[in-house]
């Protein structure tokens, strides 16, 4: 299976990772990528969360990177934010299923939700993101194999869908302005665009 069938998930951030000697894709906020090839998917997370989901039998897998939008109306917390998170998850799951993964074989590892952003109207956005992704997987009966959530540090995550291997590095000694700025720009786009609609799962 090749990535030519995965056109809508292709990220422009492809490179060759010399450390692992393998093709790599960097996933930025709001993006996801699905592949059936032996490669590594990489992302850096602050308050955002990433779900790494794969078919344990075929190795078809993907990574996303998203954040729940905050709500200024004080309304139902499962409203816009919940719909957006569900949409972000279902986009990737739908692509996995389109390309041969079976729902019964899906397993997940989740990361992120660090308390690294300030100035949001809803406090502790990282915790909200972490709680959402755990609840979503439980509701959808997708097995959760591992998690590394919350804390105050950004994380760099490497996911190898073909084998399910993940490596996580906490970024304790780096300047976090770039991560914070990237996530703030992303959440501004989320607020502006709103929820795009429903995704019908296979």
Secondary structure, 3 states (H helix, E strand, C coil): CCHHHHHHHCCCCEEEECCCCEEEEECCCCCEEEECCCCEEEEEECCCEEEEEEECCCCCEEEECECCCCCCCCCCCCCHHHHHHHHHHHHHHHHHHHCCCCHHHEEEEEEECCCCCCCCCCCCHHHHHHHHHHHHHHHCCCEEEEEEECCCCEEEEEEECCCCEEEEEEECCCCCHHHHHHHHHHHHHHHHHCCCCCCCCC
